[in-house]
Amino acid sequence: MKRRQALQSLAGLGAGLILGPARSAQALLPAANKGRVVVVGGGWGGLSAAAHLRRALPAWDVVLIERQARFFSLPLSNAWLIDRVPDATLDHDYRQAAARHGYTFVQAEVRGIDRASRRIETADGHLGYDWLVLSPGIAENLAPWVEGDTAALGRIREKFDGAFVGPAGVRQLKQRLHAFAGGDWIMTVPPAPYRCPPTPYERAVAIATWLQQKQIKGRLIVLDPGAGMAGYRETFHRQFSERIEFKPFQRIERIDPFKKVVHTDFDDIPYAEASFAGPQQAGALIALAGLARRNDQGEATGWADVDARTLQSAADERVFVIGDAVGLVSPLFGHYPKTGHMAVHHGRIAAAAIAARVQGKAFDPPFPDSTCWVYDSFTPPEMVRIDASYRIRGDGALEQRIDQARENQPRGEEMAWAAGMFAEMFGR
């Protein structure tokens, strides 16, 4: 691959970073009076960390850096795609959140991190820190599916985004779904680990529900690298036998977004529309800062290397990584669930760990937990609540317990859950 193509592919990972930035002479903010904690990334985890840091360290500067002016929630967005959730529920202003909690919000694009001098470079200037919390979310690597063709990669991102990485992709997906006139729509399920495992299946149900309700002559073809989730396979068969064709154990070899054909190891599948969600990894900021984990063979995993309990980086005691970017935490189950709820708990833990270090106190980290409400039917509404909890086993390994409960007559439990999360994040 040529150097220009390689740089474009790296830029396409989703974090919008520029490699090798020059050091800026302009400071973003005046020097801190006592100390400064900087949080990079304004998702669920970053917002939680900033809010809890402000309360835990009232004399310190707490700064949240985020590229966007407004927050848009990915949890609940599948229902939003088919007009079951209003915009106002998911859309929030970062500046209002900062004002309510009392921290500083800076809208800027992070271009680099110098951990030796504890300095962040942005497009608008530099900012020093004493402690750093990174919540960069995820990125996708679709380059292997287009064999390094940057034009094809750009075409996928422009026309057939999988809507897993950020708000722009979800908004684009809704526009495309509402304009869809018919034909075959291909949707890919990412290989594990990936953001919120029930999400692609819930999204398939949402898309099929839309096609059915609008009487659109089309079907959804779901390409899954694994067996899929048993409950959703039953829903596909029971409710959407004519709307969803589920294809398990599919390995995508190549995508031609110009001819609109997906080549798998089994078949060549043409499509009218598509949403391609590819292999995921931590947002590009993790690799840029030299915080990525390697496996036992020395191969880069793409995910951050952190302490499973405190979320402190294995490479730098002054840096914490939270949310979906966190890598392997246990040999028993692998990764924490990459959910919004889990990210909020990570923000709480990182804030408490930093405050304890600053105040010279001992810190016994609490275990995080995760709650996820997902639809397996929109008409009639039926939901599943998925809870994950953790403990240390007798041999010292971190153990995970998953509990699921069906709610066949939901009464807004998911909205009440979201309202509680948003109140913590936005100070309402």
C-alpha positions in Angstrom: 0.0 0.0 0.0 1.4 3.5 -0.8 2.2 5.9 2.0 -0.7 8.2 1.1 -3.1 5.3 1.0 -1.9 4.1 4.4 -2.3 7.5 6.0 -5.8 7.8 4.6 -6.7 4.3 5.9 -5.5 5.3 9.4 -7.5 8.5 9.2 -10.5 6.4 8.3 -10.4 4.6 11.6 -12.8 7.1 12.9 -11.1 9.4 15.5 -10.2 12.2 13.1 -6.6 12.5 14.3 -3.6 13.9 12.4 -0.4 12.0 12.8 2.8 13.7 13.8 1.4 17.1 14.8 3.6 20.1 15.3 3.7 21.5 18.9 1.5 24.5 19.3 2.8 27.7 21.0 -0.7 28.7 22.0 -2.2 27.5 25.3 -5.9 26.6 25.2 -6.4 27.7 28.8 -4.5 29.6 31.5 -2.3 27.5 33.8 -4.2 25.7 36.6 -4.0 27.2 40.1 -3.7 23.8 41.8 -3.9 21.0 39.3 -5.7 19.9 36.2 -7.4 16.7 35.1 -8.3 16.5 31.4 -10.9 14.2 30.0 -10.8 13.6 26.3 -14.0 12.3 24.7 -17.5 13.3 25.5 -19.4 10.1 25.3 -21.1 8.4 28.2 -17.8 7.6 30.0 -16.2 11.0 29.5 -19.3 12.9 30.7 -19.5 10.7 33.7 -15.8 11.1 34.5 -15.9 14.9 34.2 -19.0 15.2 36.5 -17.5 13.0 39.2 -14.1 14.6 39.0 -15.6 18.0 39.5 -17.3 16.8 42.7 -14.3 14.9 44.0 -11.7 17.6 43.3 -13.5 20.9 43.8 -10.3 23.0 43.9 -8.8 21.5 40.7 -9.4 22.4 37.1 -11.5 19.7 35.3 -11.6 20.0 31.5 -13.6 18.0 29.0 -12.3 18.1 25.4 -14.7 17.0 22.7 -14.8 17.6 18.9 -18.6 18.0 18.7 -20.7 20.8 20.2 -23.6 18.5 21.0 -23.9 15.0 22.4 -26.1 12.4 20.8 -26.8 9.1 22.5 -26.2 5.8 20.6 -28.1 3.8 23.3 -31.8 4.0 22.3 -30.9 5.2 18.8 -32.3 2.0 17.2 -35.7 2.9 18.4 -35.0 6.5 17.3 -34.3 5.2 13.8 -38.0 4.3 13.4 -39.4 7.3 15.3 -40.0 5.5 18.6 -37.8 7.9 20.6 -37.8 11.8 20.1 -34.7 13.7 19.2 -34.8 15.7 22.4 -34.3 12.5 24.4 -30.9 11.7 22.8 -29.6 15.2 21.9 -27.9 17.3 24.6 -25.6 20.4 24.8 -22.1 19.9 26.2 -21.9 23.5 27.4 -25.0 23.1 29.5 -23.7 20.0 31.1 -20.4 21.7 31.9 -22.2 24.7 33.4 -24.4 22.5 35.6 -21.5 20.5 36.9 -18.9 23.3 37.0 -16.2 21.9 34.8 -14.7 23.5 31.6 -15.8 22.3 28.2 -13.5 22.8 25.3 -14.6 22.0 21.8 -11.4 21.0 20.0 -9.9 18.2 17.9 -7.1 16.3 19.7 -4.1 15.8 17.4 -1.6 14.3 19.7 -0.6 13.5 23.3 2.9 13.9 24.7 2.8 11.8 27.8 6.4 12.6 28.8 5.6 16.3 29.2 1.9 15.7 30.0 0.7 17.8 27.2 -2.2 17.5 24.8 -2.0 19.0 21.3 -5.2 20.2 19.6 -6.0 22.0 16.4 -6.5 25.2 18.4 -3.6 25.0 20.9 -2.0 22.9 23.6 -3.2 22.0 27.1 -1.1 20.6 30.0 -2.5 18.1 32.5 -1.6 16.4 35.8 -4.0 13.5 35.2 -5.6 12.3 32.0 -8.8 10.3 31.3 -9.2 9.0 27.8 -12.7 8.0 26.5 -12.1 7.8 22.8 -14.8 5.2 22.0 -14.2 2.9 19.1 -13.0 2.9 15.5 -13.6 0.5 12.6 -11.1 -1.0 10.3 -12.8 -1.6 7.0 -9.6 -1.5 4.9 -9.3 -5.3 4.5 -12.8 -5.5 3.1 -11.8 -3.1 0.2 -8.2 -4.4 -0.2 -6.8 -1.1 0.8 -8.7 0.8 -1.9 -9.1 4.3 -0.4 -11.7 5.3 -2.9 -13.8 2.3 -2.0 -13.3 3.0 1.7 -14.5 6.5 1.2 -17.5 5.4 -0.7 -18.5 3.0 2.1 -18.2 5.7 4.7 -20.1 8.2 2.6 -22.9 5.9 1.4 -23.0 2.7 3.5 -21.8 3.5 7.0 -22.6 0.9 9.6 -23.6 3.5 12.2 -21.6 2.1 15.1 -18.9 4.6 15.5 -20.7 7.9 16.1 -23.7 10.1 15.8 -23.1 11.1 12.1 -23.4 7.5 11.0 -26.6 7.0 12.9 -28.2 10.2 11.5 -27.1 9.1 8.0 -28.6 5.6 8.6 -32.0 7.1 9.5 -32.0 9.3 6.4 -31.2 6.3 4.2 -33.8 4.1 5.9 -36.6 6.6 5.6 -35.7 7.1 1.9 -35.4 3.4 1.2 -37.7 2.4 -1.7 -37.1 -1.4 -1.7 -34.8 -4.2 -2.7 -32.1 -6.1 -0.7 -30.5 -4.3 2.2 -27.3 -5.9 3.6 -26.3 -5.4 7.2 -23.1 -6.8 8.7 -22.6 -7.9 12.3 -19.0 -7.1 13.4 -16.7 -9.8 14.7 -16.3 -9.9 18.5 -15.4 -7.9 20.5 -17.7 -5.0 19.5 -19.8 -2.2 20.9 -22.9 -3.5 22.7 -23.4 -7.0 21.3 -27.2 -7.0 21.1 -27.2 -3.8 19.1 -26.9 -5.1 15.5 -29.7 -7.6 16.2 -32.0 -5.0 17.7 -31.2 -2.8 14.7 -32.2 -5.6 12.3 -35.5 -5.8 14.1 -36.0 -2.1 13.9 -35.2 -2.0 10.1 -37.5 -5.0 9.5 -40.3 -3.4 11.5 -39.9 -0.2 9.4 -40.1 -2.2 6.1 -43.2 -4.0 7.3 -45.0 -1.0 8.6 -44.3 1.1 5.6 -45.1 -1.9 3.3 -41.8 -1.5 1.5 -41.0 -4.3 -0.9 -37.6 -5.1 0.5 -35.7 -7.5 2.8 -32.8 -7.3 5.2 -29.9 -9.7 4.7 -27.9 -10.0 7.9 -24.4 -11.3 7.5 -23.0 -12.6 10.8 -19.5 -14.0 11.3 -20.8 -16.2 14.1 -24.0 -18.1 15.0 -25.9 -15.0 16.2 -27.9 -14.6 19.3 -30.5 -17.4 19.8 -33.3 -15.1 21.0 -33.0 -12.8 18.0 -32.7 -15.8 15.6 -36.1 -16.9 17.0 -37.5 -13.4 16.5 -36.3 -13.2 12.9 -37.9 -16.5 12.2 -41.2 -15.9 14.1 -41.9 -12.3 13.1 -39.8 -11.5 10.0 -39.5 -14.7 8.0 -40.2 -12.7 4.8 -38.3 -9.5 5.9 -35.0 -10.9 7.3 -32.6 -13.4 5.8 -30.1 -14.3 8.5 -26.8 -15.8 7.2 -24.6 -17.1 10.0 -20.8 -17.9 9.7 -20.2 -15.5 6.9 -16.7 -14.3 6.2 -16.6 -11.2 4.1 -13.7 -11.3 1.6 -14.4 -8.1 -0.4 -16.9 -5.4 -0.8 -17.4 -3.5 -4.1 -19.4 -0.4 -3.0 -19.5 0.9 -6.6 -21.0 -2.2 -8.1 -22.9 -2.9 -4.9 -21.8 -6.4 -4.4 -20.5 -8.2 -1.2 -18.2 -11.2 -1.8 -18.2 -13.7 1.0 -16.5 -17.1 1.2 -19.8 -18.6 0.2 -21.5 -16.3 -2.2 -21.6 -13.0 -4.2 -24.5 -10.9 -2.8 -25.7 -7.8 -4.7 -27.6 -5.1 -2.7 -29.6 -2.0 -3.1 -28.7 -0.6 0.3 -26.2 -1.6 3.0 -24.9 -0.7 6.4 -21.4 -2.2 6.8 -20.2 -2.5 10.4 -16.6 -3.8 10.3 -14.0 -5.1 12.8 -13.7 -2.7 15.8 -10.9 -1.5 18.0 -10.3 1.4 20.3 -10.4 4.9 18.9 -7.2 5.9 17.2 -6.1 8.1 20.1 -5.1 5.0 22.0 -2.6 3.9 19.5 -1.4 7.4 18.9 -0.7 7.8 22.7 1.1 4.4 22.8 -1.4 2.8 25.1 -2.5 -0.2 23.1 -2.4 -3.7 24.4 -0.5 -6.6 22.8 -1.4 -10.2 23.2 0.9 -13.0 24.3 2.3 -13.3 20.8 3.3 -9.6 20.8 0.6 -8.7 18.3 -1.4 -5.5 18.6 -4.9 -6.1 19.8 -6.2 -2.6 18.9 -7.6 -2.1 22.4 -6.2 -0.2 25.5 -4.2 -2.0 28.1 -5.6 -1.1 31.5 -5.9 -2.4 35.1 -9.3 -4.2 35.1 -10.3 -2.7 38.5 -9.0 0.9 38.4 -8.9 1.5 34.6 -5.4 2.9 35.0 -3.2 2.5 31.9 -0.6 -0.2 32.1 1.8 2.2 30.2 1.3 5.4 32.2 0.2 5.8 35.9 -1.1 9.3 35.1 -3.5 8.1 32.4 -6.8 6.2 32.7 -8.8 4.7 29.8 -12.5 4.1 30.1 -15.5 3.0 28.2 -15.5 1.0 24.9 -11.8 1.4 24.3 -10.8 -0.8 27.2 -9.2 -4.1 26.2 -9.0 -7.6 27.7 -9.7 -7.6 31.5 -10.1 -11.3 32.3 -9.0 -14.6 30.8 -12.5 -16.0 31.8 -14.7 -13.8 29.7 -12.4 -11.3 27.8 -13.8 -7.8 27.6 -16.2 -5.8 29.7 -19.5 -5.2 27.8 -19.0 -2.2 25.6 -22.2 -0.4 26.8 -23.1 3.1 27.8 -24.0 2.0 31.3 -20.6 0.3 31.7 -18.8 3.5 30.5 -20.6 5.6 33.1 -19.4 3.2 35.8 -15.9 3.4 34.4 -16.1 7.2 34.6 -17.0 7.0 38.3 -14.2 4.6 39.1 -11.5 6.6 37.2 -12.6 9.8 38.9 -12.5 8.1 42.4 -9.1 6.6 41.7 -7.6 9.9 40.6 -9.1 11.8 43.6 -7.7 9.2 46.0 -4.2 9.6 44.4 -4.4 13.4 44.6 -5.6 13.3 48.3 -3.1 10.5 49.3 -5.9 8.1 50.3 -6.1 4.4 49.9 -8.5 3.3 47.1 -10.4 0.0 46.9 -12.1 0.2 43.5 -15.7 -0.9 43.3 -16.7 -3.4 40.7 -18.5 -1.9 37.6 -21.7 -3.3 36.4 -23.7 -3.0 33.2 -27.4 -2.8 32.4 -28.7 -2.9 28.8 -32.3 -2.7 27.7 -32.9 -4.0 24.2 -36.0 -4.5 22.0 -36.5 -7.9 20.5 -39.9 -6.7 19.2 -41.2 -3.3 18.5 -44.7 -4.4 17.5 -45.8 -5.5 20.0 -43.1 -3.9 22.2 -41.1 -6.6 24.0 -37.8 -6.1 25.7 -34.9 -7.9 27.3 -32.9 -6.5 30.2 -29.3 -7.7 30.3 -27.3 -7.2 33.5 -23.6 -7.9 34.0 -22.0 -8.0 37.4 -18.5 -8.9 38.6 -16.5 -10.4 41.4 -13.0 -11.7 42.1 -12.9 -15.5 42.1 -10.9 -17.5 44.7 -8.0 -17.8 42.3 -7.8 -14.0 41.8 -9.5 -14.0 38.3 -12.2 -11.5 37.5 -15.5 -13.4 37.0 -18.5 -12.1 35.1 -22.2 -13.0 35.7 -24.8 -12.3 33.1 -28.5 -12.2 33.9 -31.3 -11.7 31.4 -35.0 -10.9 32.1 -37.8 -10.5 29.6 -40.4 -7.8 29.8 -43.3 -8.6 27.4 -45.3 -5.6 28.5 -42.7 -2.8 28.9 -43.9 0.4 30.6 -41.1 2.7 29.8 -38.4 1.0 31.9 -35.7 1.7 29.3 -36.6 5.4 29.3 -36.5 5.6 33.1 -33.1 4.0 33.0 -31.9 6.4 30.4 -33.3 9.4 32.3 -31.3 8.3 35.4 -28.1 8.0 33.3 -28.6 11.3 31.6 -29.3 13.0 35.0 -25.9 11.8 36.2 -24.1 12.9 33.0 -25.8 16.2 32.3 -26.7 17.3 35.9 -30.5 17.4 35.5 
